[in-house]
Amino acid sequence: MATLIDTIRNDPRSPRRGLQGVGAEPVRSAEPVNDRELRSDYEARRHIFPSRVHGAFRRIKWTLVALLLGIYWGTPWIRWDRGPAAPDQAVLLDLARRRFYFFGIEIWPQEFYYVAGLLIMAALGLFLVTSVAGRAWCGYACPQTVWTDLFIAVERLVEGDRNARAKLDASPWTLTKIRKRLTLWSLWLVIAAATGGAWVFYFADAPTLLVDLVSGTAAPVAYTTVALLAATTFWLAGFMREQVCTYMCPWPRIQGAMLDEHSLIVTYNDWRGEPRSRHAKKAIAAGRDVGDCVDCNACVAACPMGIDIRNGQQLECITCALCIDACNRIMEKVGKPRGLVSYSTLADYERHAQTAATLGRDTARAEQRGPSISKVLRPRTILYFGLWATIGVAMLVALAARGEIGMTVLHDRAPLFTTLSDGSVRNGYELKLVNKAGEPRSLALAIQGLPDATMWTAENGERTRSAVVDVPPDSVRDLRVFVLRPAANAAPADFAFVLTDPRSNETVVEDARFEAKEVTRK
Amino acid sequence: MSNIGADEGFPRVPESEPHRGEIDQPTGTATTGHEWDGIKELNTPMPRWWLWVFYATHVWALVYIVLFPAIPLLKDSTTGLLGWHSRSEVAEEIDTAAVARADQFERIRNLPIEQVADDETLRNLAVRGGESAFKVNCVQCHGADAAGGIGFANLNDDDWIWGGSLEAIEQTIAHGVRHAGDDETRLSEMPAFGRDGMLDREQIAAVTRHVLSLSGAGPADPAGATVFADNCAACHGASGEGNRDVGAPRLSDAVWLYSSDPAAIRAQIHNPKHGAMPSWSQRLDPATVKQLAIYVHSLGGGEEEGSREASAGAID
């Protein structure tokens, strides 16, 4: 029987709700913690419509977008003459022939440590930049930021600025909306296809591949790569945007360890802005304390990450500095000094806040007038720079000393040695002779040590101690070499193969081992 | 009951605290109400696209299972609608490679072996192909390193029983040694001097000493030399230089087919063992036999046609 007790128990406003029985000792709520009603496990992405921004940082960002996209799209078309034996593309990852060309540098697969060195330098460079200038990479140079910037610019061109875009997004699917969205997506697709298209040009001769791609005769893997990269560009720059930085990218998680109190971060100077007020004159008239922030939300509207910088440093912030531009424009309009939102180190911010608290806001503002300069020289930056520079110099030295000839020696594993009719002992070696030059070379191969030993090659059976071997341009020649010691001296010993380029006098010495029975003959 | 484990720090539902709508002040995020030693779990929702990506992986897996071999059965697996199989793909690649090399194999088959060896491309192909064929057909006796063993010839050295030129090696491989059923097989037989009573124990011991002295491994033995001249020199030569026409091994060198141990030499004179090798032309095609010959020749002991060493018996 439904009673008054049940009514009370089920009434959400009732303080007695959830009691197991009236009159009994009150039992505390035993609601399931993971009640569906209480929490949403998944959150749909909320659309962000960053407004148009004018200012110094926006100009820097446009310049960088143009520069970086120009480098990306232009590089494969730069030509670089390397003679007839090698391709004339300045930057080329020739996977089929296993060569990496970078202007005057040609790297073979076994020299991939140069690329590893470059990657280590890139990582250390990122650490260095982050410890000095915060997430400058994220805000200015990361492909996700650059392409998102480009896509937002196209979006603004087609659909209008923030309010128009938000309105269109919220509106039902009218013909106008369909037309605008199709236009927008088509333009995005063109950019995305061009992005994917440019990528494959780094792996083949660009002019040839372009003709092949257009005429439909390129390799299927080229089309697959273009399609995959076009799809990810379209998706990541068009629809995912800030989700990539917030959820997919590991870099924001590493930031915390890279930043310290001397790193530049985009800072809302709350000691200056608070208490914020939309009606400053009225508030001042009423005798209330009023900060510089007019609570216009221009910084929020400008933010491509959809955060409010006034809440302090946040994981989502990529320090693109657009809120600084947006706020400075407002500050100029209301006749207040710029820099309410500014690049500032934590140390500076705390100093200013201290001044504001003790000597007043005006003194602190005067103190803030000079831009906050990151304290560049500190142990961590010196360490990062030292490591970065050391690897850089080591790579430059290695590149400068990189020879054009090379040799590896592999002793036969089975049989280790062969006894011949006259009791002499023969060893076999696989030599790989490398000629990195663009023209054929005649190299001198000789034995160093073992004065009693003679050698011959599989091609030329003449017993000798030095031979001339022709190696074709830009290639490796396999050479089978036999070394013989007479019966009287047929004991194990160390010696070396010496390869000399008579033209440049470049010499490569490779240690080798002569194997034989350990017993000494009497 | 409900607080069992709480003292040990296990997560528990804090019955004593109302968690509904609790907001973590520093982050402004709701908590789940779960608490570990005072640390509360924030209820940060996953992005919904993540959920869709998660579902998409399931769809991908299902499509994959339908299209490709996926579910193991007792003997086989499901075949998949596309009919793709990694082994058939490998088979196709091998066929493609075979077609691409077909005319080179044709040339190897048709050209005399000397000309094959003179052509650098064909020689390289033959050495590699011969190496593969050797590993399948020859290593059982001659060893992976082609160094043989007692009774099995070492193919690396310069001592050849039946000749070390390309043509001689090809002939030996093609028709075998003492292979019944091939008229052209290499054939020779050494008498069983001891078993058949042609030499007595003392004579065998003497001739063994003489044989060892031929390669400087022992002192001269005049009695043995007489026995050798009367019984052995006809085939092995007056100074033990051997005779390739009859497959009589050279006895004056450092290479021994059945060991240089005096007991082994005595045993071989008393009742000789005769090795045999199949006639490979009956099992392999001529191109493969040529490749094998070129490979064996390349191991280091190969002789030039017409060279001093190649002419049988003419050993200094």
Interface residues (C-beta under 8 A of the other chain):
Chain A: R28 S29 A30 E31 V33 N34 L38 R39 S40 D41 Y42 E43 A44 R45 M240 Q243 Y247 R413 A414 P415 T418 T419 L420 S421 D422 G423 R426 G428 A458 G461 R480 F482 A487
Chain B: V13 E15 S16 P18 H19 R20 A30 T32 G33 H34 N43 P45 M46 P47 R48 W49 W50 L51 G143 A144 D145 A146 A147 N154 N156 D157 D158 D159 R250 D253 A254 V255 S298 G300 G301 E304
